[in-house]
Amino acid sequence: MFEMPINPGIHPFDFFCARFDAALGENRQKPFADLANGSLTYRDLATDIDRLGTALLEFGLTPGDRVLIVSKDEDATVKYFLTLLRAGITPVIGDAQTTGPELAELIGVCDPAALFADESMITAANLDGVMAAPRIRKIREFLSAALADTDPVPWPDAGQKPDVALLVLTSGTTSTPKAVELTYENLIAQLAIFADVYGFDSEMRLLNLLPLHHVDGLIRGPLSALWFGGSLYRRIPFSVQNVPTILDAIRAEKITHFITVPAMLRIVARLAGDRKDAFQGDHFRFILCSADLLDAQLWSHVEETFGVPVVNAYGLSEVVCDALFAGPADETRRIGSLGRPYGCTAAVLDDNLQPVAEGEFGELVLSGPTIMRGYFNAPEITAGVLRNGAFHTGDYVRVGSDGVYEFVGRKKTAIVSAGATIHPESITIVLSTMPGVAEAVAFGLPDATRGEKLVAALAPQPGQTITAADAFAFCRQHLSAERTPAEFRIMDALPRGASGKVQMAELKALAAKAAPEVDGSGAEAVDDTASLEEKVCAVAASCFNVDASGLSADSTPFNTDGWDSLAHMALIEELEYTFDMQFSAAEIAGIASLGDAMEFIGAALKDQA
């Protein structure tokens, strides 16, 4: 039975600060985090938080203010995030890949009192008239000055205690994102649930390589590590090439939990090679997977491959992180399911808000101490999902006689691609502003690598010609990578009904028929008479959504748009289908350029001959 740890009469902010300060004081001799740009002890973290906190207060920030952080500098992001939480100032962590136009959009969403961002991003973004220049600061420059020149003072009394701890940005159903308001009570409840369900403690060492602008990266990353007096490991950025090194680090660094999402887990399992014993050892406890549907086949394959349990969790930013748990306890663990709720109450309702019969599906509705306060400055949107304190998730589930929940589908239009929740309506609005486009719509289709992929259909204006490469280039100027469609369909016109509304079912059917099949049959379009280099470049162009003429043997992830870890695996699968071969794990990890792929394929074709 879950119980909140806060004693009556204690404000959640005071409880949070007391636990926060105790964790820093009690663990000063321990390592706190290994980040991509350096290691950090609890002693150093405590000193840096005190100095940065004093500098932020001297800058004029006060409890209840909001501060937007957008940076590729993980050391700085983590320090600002934790310092702001302790100061009662609400952090808002943006995607480090945010474009200039998106940055202005985010400022409009969260109305921050200050922006701390990378110098390159500030330079690229035109923020004149959006935010006063004195409130915009280069994140590393401000931090360095604070740590070098600031004499820390004791934390002042916050006066009126702040309730909102954190804003979490999520793609919106309109032209702008939404910001989920999470309170200090929400965070405390979720962390207490982690202790009960996962057994998080001071001995844990979390391997969490998820982006820090995702709630799973933040809450089950630096905040959990600090709260429980454990440590966080994210020194090695996730990429296909780094998978062997990451697996080696699990044993060498005595990792206890691997925090991941299905798309990442699928890549790790494919590239395990001779490192299938990576998770074996007394230190490792379990793999924790969330943020997307974990299908039974992948779940079973990972457990059989590595010989360790996989725990599946269901949650959303609106409930902090996790609400339903399949494992690690035996009574909740059923492969392919969402498990059972803990720390919250779950109901399954029909369209009339009445409970459905056992075994029937309905919308999952959650209530409890982790439910968000609402969407910041969006009362109408909030009212649509929060009713009498209960959150209507928009996801359809069913519950069996054993009390275990199963995912059925989504009521809302949001798609989850590689763990990122994307509302395609906002993408549609951006695409509609592209020169030469008469109409556009974005939507999701099933995808073996991502779970779902974001696809866009475009129709040109009369007399205009647009290509998928044009659309991709436009999106990369105006959208972050995770909000850029993976594929485009250029059509004469979008299918519409008598009312003029786009017929989404018909459009998806047309798009799926024209799209590459999951097994890679889209590679049939490659000309059989072409050279090996031309064939590889053509396949790569379809995977990265770029013009093949811009690709060559020298193309790498560093000079090619769209070539990330997921696109890398899509490339591998397409090449395997096209050339009727299978790459080894070592070869997949060794492909650092298209030239490498050509070399491996050439050798395989020679052996076949």
N, C-alpha and C positions, 0 to 999 in steps of 0.2 A: 504494500500500500504506500503510495507516494505521499510524502509530506514536505511542505516547504520548510527550509531550514531557518527562516527568519522568525525571530521571536516577536510576539505582539508588542506594538508600540515602537518598534525599530523601523525607521524609514529604509526602504531598499537601497537608496544611495549610500546611507551610512553603513549598512551591512556590507555592501559591495566594497567600499573603501577600506573598511577594517580588514576584510579578507584579503584584499589586494595588497595592502601594506604588510600584512603578516606574511604573505607568500614571499614578498621581496626580502623581508628581514630574516626569515627562517632559512632561506636557501642561498645565502650570499656566496657560499663556497662552491655552488654547483653551476654547471653549464646550463644556460637557458635556451640558446638557439644557435644552430649552424645554418647560416643563410648564404645565398649565392655570393654576397659581397662581404662575408666575414662572420666570425664567431662572436658570441656575446654571452657573458656570464651574468648571473643574477646581480652580482655586485655592480658591474658596469651598467646594467640595465637600470638599477635603482638610482645610480648617480645621474645617468642621462635623463631619466624621467623627471627627477627633481629639477635639474637645470632647464630642460626644455619646458616643463610646466611653468616655471617662474618666468621664462622668456615669453611664453604665450600670453600669460596674464599681464605682463608689462606691455605687450603689444596691444592690449586693450580688449582682449577676449574675456568674456565672463560666462559663468555657468548658464546653460540654456542656449548659448550661441551654437550655430552649426558651422563646421569647417570642412571644406571639400579638399580631399587629398587625392592627387592623381600623379602617380610616379612609377617608374620602372625600378627605382631604388628601394629594394625590399627592406634593408636595414632602416632607412628613414621612415618608410611606410609603417613598419611595425612599431617603431618608437613613437611616432605621432599618434597612431591608433590607441596604444595603451595609455599614453600620457593624457590624451583628450578624455578618454573614459574616466580616468582617475580625477581629472579636473572638473568633471560634470559638464564638459563641453562636448557637443554631439559630433562625432566623426562621421564623415560620409566618404567612403572609399570608392573612387571611380576606377574604371578599367584603364590600365596603364597604356592600352593601345587606342585610347579615345582620340578621335580626330578633332581638329579645330572647331568645326561647326557643332559637333556633339558636346564639346566642352561648354560652349555657350548655352547649349540646351540644358545641360546638367545644372549649371548655375541657376537657370530659371526654375528648375524643378525644386531644388533644395534651399534656395535663397540663403547662401552662406554668408557669414560675417567675414570670412577670409578664405582665400584659395592658396594652397601650397602645391606647386606642381614642378615638373622638370623644366629647366630653362628652354629646351627645344620646343616643348609643347606650348609654353607661354608665348614664345616668339611666333610660332605658327598660327596661333589662335588670334583672331581679331576680336578682342574683348572691349574695345572702345564703346562706351554707352551701355555695356553689359554689367561691368563691375568697376568700381573705383580703383585706379591704379595702386594707391597706397595699401589696398587690402589684398593685393596679389604679390606673392613672394616665391622666390626660387627655393624649393624645398631643401636642398642640400646646403645651400648658402646660409639659410636661416638656421638650420640645425647646427652647422659647424660653428657659427658665431655664438649660438646659445651655449654649446658645450665648452667653448673656449673662454667666453667672457662673462658668463652669468654666475652670480653667486646665489645659490638656491636659498629660498626662504620657506618656512613652514607653509603647508597648504592652508589657505584662509578658509574661514567658515563660509560655506556656500550660501548662507542666508536661506532663501527659499529653496528647498531641496529639489534638484532636477528629477524629473520622472523619465524622460526619454534619454536613453543611453546611446542609441545608434540608429542611423538611417541606412537602410539597405536599398540600393538602386536596383530596379528591375524593369525590364522592358514593358512599356505601357500599351494599352489598347487604343490609345489615341496617338497623336503625333509626337508625344513626349513620353519619357519613362515615368514610372511611379517611384516613390520613395517610401519604403515600409518603415514605420516607426516602431522600434523595439525598445521596451522600457528596461530599466535596471531589474525590475522584478522578473521580466521575461528571461533575461540572461541568467539570473540566479537560478530560476526554475530549470532551465535547460541544462545548466552545469550540474545541478543536483541530480537530474535524470541521468546524465552521463555517468555519474558516480554509481548510481544504483544499477543501471543496465549494463554498462560497459566495464565497470570496475576501474575507471580512470583513477590513478593515484600518483604519488610522488615518484614511483619507480618507472613510470611510463616514458617512452621515448617515441614520439609520433613522427612518422614519415608522411608528410602532407605536402604534395607538390601542386595542389590546386591553386588557381589564381586567388590573390588576396582580396580582389574586389567581389569574390563570391562568398556568401555567408559560410559555406562549408570550409573554405580556406581560412577565414578569419576565426570563426568560433571554435572549430575543431583543430585550429592551428595555434597561433600565439596566445589567444585568450585561455584555452584549455590548458596549455602547457604551464602558464603562469598560475592559474587558479589552483591547480593540483600540485604545484611544485615539481612538475616534470620537465621535459625538454622537448624541443622541436627540431627536426632535421629537414632542411630543404636546400641543402648546399648545391645539389645537382639539378639543374633545370630539366623538366621532362621533355624528352625527344626520343625518337626511334633510336638514334645513334647512342643515346645515353642509357638505354634500358639495361644492357649488361652491367654498366657501372653502378646503376641504381640497385640492381639485384645483389651485386657484391657488397654494397654499403649496408644492406639490411642485416647481414651477419656481422660485418666488421664494426658497425656502429651500434650493435645490439638494439635494433629497432624492435619495439613491442607491438606497434599497430601500424598498418599501412592504410592510410585514408585515401580513397580513390573513387572513381566513377566508372560505370560500365565501359565506356569507350576507351579509357586509359587501361582498364584491367584487361580488356581484349587484346590490346597491343602487347602488354607485358606477357600474357600467356602465350601469344604467338612467338615471341622472341626469347622465350625462356632458354632454349638451347640446352647447354650442359649445366645450367644453373637452376635446375628444378628443385635443388635442395636449399635454395636461398633462404626459405622461411623456416628451415629446420633449426632447432635450438631451443634451449630452455627459456630464452628471453622473449621469443615471439609468441603473441597471444592469438590474434586473428586479423584478417583483412576486413576492413569496414567499407562497404560500398553504398553509395547513396546518389541522390540528385537525378536519377533516371531509372527507368525500368530495367531491372537485372533479370534477364531471361534465364529460365531453368537450365538450358543447354550450356550457356557460358558459366553459370554458377557451378554446375557439376564438373565441367571441364577444368575450371581453376582449382577446385578442391582436389580433384584426382591428379592434376599435374603437380601441384605443390605440396599436397598432403597436409594442408592446414584449413581450418574452418573459415568460411566467408559469412559475414554478418551483413544482412541487407536492411537498410533503414529507409523509411518513407517520411518525407517532410517537405516543407517549402519555406521560403524566407518569411512568410507571414506567421509561421510558428517557430521562428528562430532557425532550427535545423531539423530535428527528428521528432516524430510523433508516434510512428508505428515501427516495431522492431521484429525482425525475423532472426532471432539469435541475440547474443550467444547462448541464452538459456535454452535447454532442449524443448521446453514446453511451448516456446514461441517460434522455434526454428523449423520451417518447412520450405524446402527448396522450391523456388518459383513463386513464393507468396510475399506479401507485405508484412506478415507476422501479426502481432497484436499491439494495441495501443498501450502506452504506459505514460503516466504523468498527465494524461488528458482523458477526456471522454469523447468517444467516437460514436456517431450515429450515421445510419444509412437511410436517406430520405428520398421519396419520389418527388415529382415535379410539384405536387401539392403540399410538400413539406411534411408528409406523413411517413412513418417508418415502413420500410418494405418488409415483405415476408422473408424468412430465412432462406438463403440460397438465391434470392432475387437481387438484381443489381439496382443501385441508386447512387445518389451523390453523397460523397463522404463529407460529413460536417463535424468539425472538431471544436471543442471548448476546453478551457483550462488555463493555467497560469502562463503558458508560453504564447498565447494568442496575442498578436500585435495589437497596438493601440489603434492603428488605422494607417491610412496612406496620408502622408504629410500634405496639408493644404488641398486635399481632394475629398471633401465630405460626401459628394455624390457617389464617387467610385467606392469609397469605404462602405457606404450604406448598402451598396449592391452585394457585398460579400460578408459583411459583419451584421448579423441580426441577433439581437438579444445576447450579445457577447460571444456568439458562436460563429466560427469562420466556415463559410461555404467554399470548399476547395476547388470545385469545378471538375473534380475527378470522379469517375464512376468506379465503384467497387462492389463486391459481394462478400458476404460472410457466411461461412459454413457452420455446421453444427459444432465444430470444434473451436469456434471463436476466432479462427484465423481468417484474415482479410486477403482477398485477391483483387488485383488491379484488372479493370475491364476496359476502360478507355477514358478519354477526356471530353468533358462537356464543353469546355472553353476552347478557343482557337489556338491557344498557346501550344507551341511545340517545344520539346526538350531535345536539343541536339548536342551530343557529347557533354551532357551535364548542364548545359546552359539553357535557361528558359528564355524563349524568344516569342514575343507577340508580333505576328507577321503584319498586323495592321500598320504599325509604325514604319515598317520597311516599305510597305505599299505607298505610303505618303511621300517618302523620300524619292522612290523610283518615279513617282508621278511628276516630279519636278525635272526629270532628265530631259534635256533638249531632244526633240524629235519623237518623244513618246506620247502617244495619244491616250493610252490607258495601260495600267499595270496592276498586278495583284501578286502578293507573296503568300505562300502557303507551305505546309509540310508534307513530305512524302516519306514512307519507310526507307530506312537505310541500314545496311548490315553493319557498317563501321560506326556510324554516329548514333544509331537508334532511330533518329529522324533527321532529315536534312531539309534545310530551308531552300525552297525553289521559288523562282519568280517567273511569271509569264508577262510578256510585254507585247504591245501592238504599236507599230510606228504610225506617226501621222501621215496622211496622204502625201505621196511624193518623197517621203523620207526613208532612209535605210538605217537600221541599227543592227548591231551585232552583239553577240554575247560578250565579246571582248570589250566592246564599248560600255556595256552595262556594268561589267565587272570593274572597269577602270573608274567609272562614275561612283560606284558604291564605295570603292576603297578611298575615295576622296571625302566621302560624306558619312561613312559608317565604319564602326570598328570591325575587326576581322570576324568576330563571332556573330555579328548581325549582317554580314555580307552573304547573299545567297550563294549556295554551292553550285547551283546550276541555273541557267536561264533558258526559257522557251520563247522564241520569237514567233508570234502568230499574226495572221492578218487581222484578226479581231478576237476578243475574248467571248466565250459563249455566254449569252444572256437569255433570261427568260422573258415572258411577256411584260413583266413589270420593269424590265431593264436591269434587274439585279444579276450579278455574275453567278452563273450556275457552278458552284464550287465542286460538286460531285462530278459533273461532266468534265470540268477543267482538270481535276486531278486524274481522272481516268485517261484523258488525252495525254497529259504530261507523263503519266506512268508508262503509257504505251510507247511514247517517243523516247523516254529516258533510258539510260543504260540499265539493264537488269542487275539485280543484286549479285548475280554470278559473273558479271563483267561482260555480258554479251554486247554492250555498247561498243566494244572494241572492234566489232565487225566492220565499222566504218573505215578502219585503217586500210589503205591501199596495199594489196598483196604484192604489187610490183615495186613498191617503195624500198629504199635502202633500210638497213637496220636502224640507222640514226633517225631517218625520217619517221619510221614506225614508232620508235620509242618517244620521239618528240610529239607525235600526234596523240599517243596515249596519254602522255604527261599533260598535254594541253587540255584534254578533256577532264583530267583529274584536278588540275589547278585552275581551270576556267580562264585560260589565257590563250593568246594567239600562238600557234605552233611556230610561226616564223620567228618569234622572239626567243625560242629555245634552242639549245645546242648541247653538245657534250659537256660544255663548261657550266651549264646551269646547275645551281645549288640552292639549298633552302635560303641562303643568305642574299642571293641576287634574283630570286624568283618569287613573285607575288603568289600567294595562295598555297605555298609549299610548307605546311606545318605537319605535325606528327600524324594527324588523321588523314590528311591528303597523301602523306607518304605511304600509309598502309593501303589506301585506295589505289595508288599507283602500283604498288607491289601486286595486288590482286588482279588488276587489269592486265599487267604485263604477264603474269602467270597464265591468265586465260588466253591472251593473244598468242603467246609463244608456246603454249602447251608444256609448261615446265613448272617447277616449284623451287623457290629460293629457300636456302637454309637460313636459320636464324642469324648466323654470322654474316651471311651475304646481305640480308635485309639491313642489319645494323651497319654494314660496311658501305652501303650505298650513300655516299655523301654528295654525289653529283649524278647527272644523267649519264655521263661518261662511264661511271662505275657500273651502272645498270647495263649499259651496252656491252661492257667487257664481260660481265657475268653471263649475259644472254648469249653472246657470241661463243663463249666457251661451251655452254650447254648445247647450243645448236651443233657445234662441231662434234661433241660427244654423241649426239643423236645420229649424226650422219655416219 
